[in-house]
Amino acid sequence: AMLAMGIVFTLLLLAGMPIAFTIGISGIVFFVVEPFMPFEVAVQKMISSTQSFPLLAVPFFVMAGNLMNATGITTRLIRFAHVLTGHMVGGLAQVSVVLSTLMGGISGSAVADAAMESRLLGPSMLKAGYSKGYAAAVIALTSLITATIPPSIGFILYGFVGEVSIGRLFIAGIIPGLLMMLILMVTSYFTAKRRGYGSARPTRATGAEVWTELKSSYLALLFPLILIVGIRFGLFTPSEAGAFAVVYAFVIGKYVYKELTWATLRDVLNQTVIDNGVIMFIITCSGIFGYAIVYNRLPQALAMLLTGITQNPSLLLLMILSFLFVAGMFMEATVNTLLLTPIFLPIMRSAGVDPVHFGVLMMTMVTMGGMTPPVGVAMYTTCSLLDCPTGEYVRDSIPFVVAILIEVAILAFFPSISLFLPNLVYGG
C-alpha cells in the first residue's frame, strides 16, 4: 500500500497536479489498497487534523497580513525599506530582503510574504530590467526570513506539536532572522553586481528622509514587539495574539491611516477566505497522508536507522537537517512540521540538542523546501504571479540557496546564536 501511495504521489506530482490534491489522492489510494483499513478513518483524519486551538493563530495572522496590505501599512514599510537600502547595488533586491524582515513581524508566513512581494515589488523589478528568474528567486528566497522572525506560523505549529515554549521560540528566531537578512543582502549585492543591476535610487537617503519614513511606519514596526512582550508576560497566547493582530491592523487602517474602506474590507475578507481555504485544504489532506506514514511505522524505522548510523549529536543533527531539506522539496512546510516534529524532536532531545535551537533550524529548512523544486509552494506562487518559467527561477536561485545553507551550518554549530536571547529573557 505504501508503494502504491508513493507511485501515485510521484505520478501526480510529475503531472503537475496541485499539491493538496496530490497529497490527498495518494493518501486515499493507501486506504483503498490497504486491507482491513476502514475508509471512515480517512474522513476522520481529514477532520481531526483541523481541530486544534493553536491552529487558530494561522487564519488570524493571514487575515492580519491581508489587512496590512490593504490599509497602507505594507506600502509604508516598502517606502521605509526603500529609504534604508534603495541606494545599494541591486537596490530593489535589497529592498525585498529588508521588507521580508519587516514583514516577518506581520504576516508570519513565507508564502503570504512571497505572494505579497510578487504583487507589490515584482512589477517594479521587471520594469527596472531584472530578469524574471532573478526577481522571482529574490522574492521567494528572501521570504524565508519570515520563517524565524516572530510571529512565525511555523513556530506556532512546532511549539504546539513538540510541546516547546512558543514564547521562547519567537524570541530565539530574532537573531537568526537578522543574520539571514545580512547574508541575503550580501548575496543580493554580489549577484546583482555580476548582472549589472543598478540601485533603486540615485543617492543614499538623508537622516531626515529616514526619520520621515520611520515616523509613518513605526506603528507597523512596533507590532512584533508588542506581540513578543505580550506573550512573554502572559497577556495572551499565540492564538490570541493572532486575534489581537487583526484588531490592531483594523484599528490602525481605519482610524489612524484612515485608508480602510468597507469595499477594501470586503476584498480583504474575500482574499483571507481564499488564502485560508488553501492552507486548511493542505492541512486536511496531509492528515490522511500523515496517518498512512505513521500507520506504517515509518518514523520509528527512520529513528532506528539514524541512531544506528551514529550517536554523535552534531552528525545526527546534520543528517536530520539534510533529510528535512529533501522532505521540504516534496511537502509543504505546514505538513512537514506536523508530520516530522514528533519523529525528529525526541531523537534530538535524547542526543542533548536544545528543542528551541532545533526548532529554529527545522523551520528554516522545511520552509526553504517551499522555495525549491519540485514542489515549492512559495516558488509556484511567485513564478505564477510573475509569469516566470520554473527553470529560470531554479537557475537564478542557486546562489541564494547556497547562502542559506551556509547560514544554517553556522547556526547548527553555534547554538548560542539562537539561544542567547531566550535564555536572557526567560532565564537558562
ABEGO torsion letter per residue (X at the ends): XAAAAAAAAAAAAAAGBBAAAAAAAAAAAAAAABBGBBAAAAAAAAAAAABBAAAAAAAAAAAAAAAAAAAGAAAAAAAAAAAAAAABBGAAAAAAAAAAAAAAAAAGBAAAAAAAAAAAAAAAAAAAGBBAAAAAAAAAAAAAAAAABOBBAAAAAAAAAAGBBAAAAAAAAAAAAAAAAAAAAAAAAAAAAAAGBBBABABBBBAAAAAAAAAAAAAAAAAAAAAAAAAAAGABBAAAAAAAAAAAAAAAAAAAAGABBAAAAAAAAAAAAAAAAAAAAAAAAAAAAAAAAAAAGAAAAAAAAAAAABABAAAAAAAAAAAAAAAAAABBAAAAAAAAAAAAAAAAAAAGBBAAAAAAAAAAAAAAAAABOABBAAAAAAAAAAGBBAAAAAAAAAAAAAAAAAAAAAAAABAAAAAAAAAAAAEX
